[in-house]
Amino acid sequence: MKCLRLIFFLSLSAPLFCQQVNSPDTSDLLQDKEFLTKFFKRRAKLTMNWDNPITFCEKIQWMKLYNRHPIQTICADKYLARKFVAEHVGPDILIPLFGVYKNANEIDFTKLPSKFVLKANHGCAWNIICKNKETLDQDVVRKNLNSWLQIDYSTYGGEWVYKNIPRRIICEQFIGEDDNDVPDFKFYCFNGKPEFVQVSLERFHHHKMAFYNMSWEKQPLSITYPPYSGPIEKPVNFERMVEIAKKLSENFKFIRVDLYNVKGKIYFGELTFYPGDGILEFMPKSYDLIFGDLLDLNDPSCPY
């Protein structure tokens, strides 16, 4: 079914991850710490250094446990994050919204255009991209969306920010050109400052990835996927994208700001606190330390 693309993650072995916003009690904190210790050992094949985290992946685990604020839940919510973005940057970068639903049975497909994107707001990679409504299997779509609504995504990797998100389905405009995937610009922001941008091309076919610094100098880096060897043209409004990323990352120790750029029009994608569950396959591995050095967990100017 060409018009439908289902992307989702399912872990069969993840135990319950307890969460209390801001200040977990001692028992919950110990349980969460035990879970993350085992999770890091199982996924990264390393022993977690809680007392003195150094690498980026270690610090992301530390932030899952010790850096919690309600604003992070708002930002992780793919629906409520729109209000956060509108207040901090402006509504002009928001992808037009066709509908918000409590469950998939509320969706009236007759009122939707030929192309659209459906998303569950309380997790990652729960997206359905429809490029031709006429060939869309609506029953399969409803089944998948409703199944996602039953899942607590926070149990997978201890990403507590997803625990208390009111679960919804959102329908956005398809912003691609000629059925092509939209280039994705993911800004890695450390202590309120964008440092690197990951450019992802053809994400749903043959994922190509390249990293640049804020001077648009290509970096010898990739994560999980082989690096794209060819040149990528710098967007004419790249400085505006950097400005947006900086505004949205203010007060956060670390956040990844995802933006799209379609014919010079910038769109907001999402905000992410724990990319890849904080288990990233850096190539080369030295960038785990480089990213870790950029993340100051004790910066008083970044309380979140």
N, C-alpha and C positions, 0 to 999 in steps of 0.2 A: 504494500500500500504506500505509494510514493508520497502522498500528501501528509502522511503521518510519521512522526518520528518520536519514539518513546525513549526517554533517557532517564534511568533511575538507578539508584544504588540500594542494594539490600544486603545486610549483614545478618547471617543466621546465628552468629556466635556471640553477639554483643549483649552483655548483661545490662540490667537497668542502671541508668546513671541518675542519681538523685541531684536535685538542684534547689537551692534557696537563693533568690536574688539578693545580692549585696553581701549578706552575712550568713552563710550556712552555719548551722549549729555544729558542734564538735563531731557528733556521730556521722552526720551527712558529709562533712568535710573529709573525714577519714575514709569513708566509703568511696567518695569521689576520687580521692588520692590513690586508693588501692586500685580502682578501676583504671585510671589513667596510667598508673605505673605498669600494669599488666598490658594495657593497650599499646603503650609505647614499646614495650619489650616484644610483643607479638608482631607489631607492624614494622617497627624500625629496626628490630633485632639489636636494640641497645638498652642499656640501663639508664633510666631517667635520673638526671641530676637535679633534684629539687632544691638543694641548698645553694647551688651556684650554677644555674643554667647558662650555657654559653652559646650554643648553636641556635639558629632560628627555630628549628623544630622543637628543641627543648623549651625555648621561651614561649612558644605557642601553647605547649601543654601547661606550662606554669600559668599563663594567662587564663586558660580555661578554668583553672582551679581558684586562683587568687584575685583575678581582675574581673569583677562583675558589677554591672550597673544596669538599671532598667533601660537606659537609652540604647544599650546594645541590642536588646530584644526588639525594640522599635526598628532599629536599622536593619536587623536581620529579617524582619517581616517584609516580604516583597510587596505587600500592599501598603502598610504604614510607612515604609521607607520613602514612599513617594511624597508624603507630607513633609518629612524631614528634609528631603532634597529641595522641595519647593520653597521651604522657609529659609534654607541656607544659600541656595543658588538661584532659585526661580523656577517656575513651572514650565518654562519654555523647553527644557531638556527632557521632560517626561514623555514617554511613549504614550500616545493616545490610548485611552482605556475604553473598551466596549462593554464591559460588565464585571460585576463581582458577585460570586455565588457561594452560598453556604454548602452546597453539594452539587454534584454534576447533574442531578435530575432537574435543577432549576434552569439549566442552559437551554435557551430557545435558539437552536441552530438556524432557524429560518430568518432570524433577525441579524445574523452575523454575516459579514462579507465573505467573499470567496476565499480570502487568505486571512489568517489570524494565528495567534499564539495563545495557548492555554497553559497556565502555570499553577501549581500548588504553592502557596505563599510561605510554607513553614518548613522548608527543607532545601535541598540542593539537587539540581538536575532533574527535577520533576516537571518536565516541559513536554508539551505536544505542539508541534509546529505543523500547521495545516496550510498547504500551498494550493489546494484544490478541494473545496468543500464538497463538490459533486461526487468525489470518490472516497469521501471520509466515512469510515465505519463508526457511526455515532455510538453504537452499543459498546464497542471496544473502548472508545474514548471515555464514555461514562464509567465503565467498569474500572479502568485504570485510575481515573481521577478519584473516584470514591474509595478505591483501595489505598491510595496515597493519603487520603484524609484520615485514615484509621491509624496511620503510623506516627509514632513519636520519634522524630528524626534525632533527637538528642541522645537516644540510647545507642546510636551507632559509634560515635567517636567522642562522647562526652562533651558535645557542643551545647552547653546549657542554654545558650541564647534562643534555641528553637523550642525549648520545653513549654513555655507559656504563651506562645503565639496563638491567637485565635485562628483556627484553621479555615481558610477560604480558598476559592479558586478565582483567579483573575484572568480576564481575556484582554489581550493587548493587540494593537495593530501589528501586522507583519511589516517590518520596515526594510526587508531585503530588496534587492534589485534583480529582476529577471530570474527569480527563484534561486539566486545565489546566496550563500551564507554571508552574513554581515561580519566584516572584520571586527574583532573584539580587542579593545585596549584596556588592559588590566593594570592599574597603577598601584604599585606596592609603596605604601606610605608609612613612614616610620616617624613617630613622635611629631605628627602633624606636617610632615614634609615628604612629598613624592620623590622617590629616589630612582626607581626603575619602572619601566612599563613593559609588560608582556603583550606582544601583538600575536593574536591567534587567528590563523586563517584556515578556512575549510574545516572547521571544528568537527563537523558531522560526517566528513568523508575521509580525507587523508590529512589529519591534523598537522598543521605546520606552525611552528612557534619560533619567535625571535624576541630577544630582549634588547632594549635600548635604555640609555640613561636620559636625563632630562635635556641634554644637549643633542639628542638624537644620534648618539654614537653607539654603534652596535656592540653588544657585549658577548664575550665567548661563553654563553650560558644558555642552558635549556633546562626544563623540568619535565621529567617523565618521557616526553616525546623528543625525537631527534631534532636538533636545531635546523631552522630553515636557512639554507646557504645563500639564497638570493637576496637582492636588495629590496627593501620596502620603502616606498616613497613616504616622506614625512608629510603628515596632513598639514594643509595650509593654515589651519587654525589650531595647531598643536599647542601653542602657548595658552590658548583659552582652555583646552582640555586640562593642562597642568594646573591652571588657576582653579578650575572646578574641583579637581582632585584635592588640591590644597585646602580649599574651603570645607569640603566634606570630611576631611581627615583631621581638622582642628580638634584638639583635646583628646585624641585617641592615641594610645601607645603604638598600636598597629591596626591598620585597616587596609583592605584592598578595595579600591574604587574602580568599578567596571563601567566603561563607557563605550558607546558605538559612535561611528562617524560615517554617515551616509551622504555622499555628495556635498560634503562640507557642513552638514547638519549634525550636531552633536546630540546624542540621546543617552540618558542614564540607563544602565543595566541593572546593577545590584551592588550591595555593600557586603563584604565578606571579612570576618574576623579570623577565621581559621582555615585558610586555603588548604585543600587536600587533607583535612583533619589534622594539619600540622605534621603530616608525614610526607615530605616532599623528596622526590628523587632528583636531587640537584646534580647537574652534569656541567662542570666538574663538581665534586663534593665540597671543594673549598668554599663554594658560595653559601653553603649552610653556615659557615663561620662568618663570612662577609655580611650576610643578611643579619646574622645574630649580633654582630658588632654594631649595626645601625639601630638596633632596637634597645632603647634604654628603659628598663622596667622601673627605674626609680625617678623618672622625669616628673617633677611636681607640676609642670605646666600641662601635662597630659594625664588627667585623673582617670580617664577611661581606657 
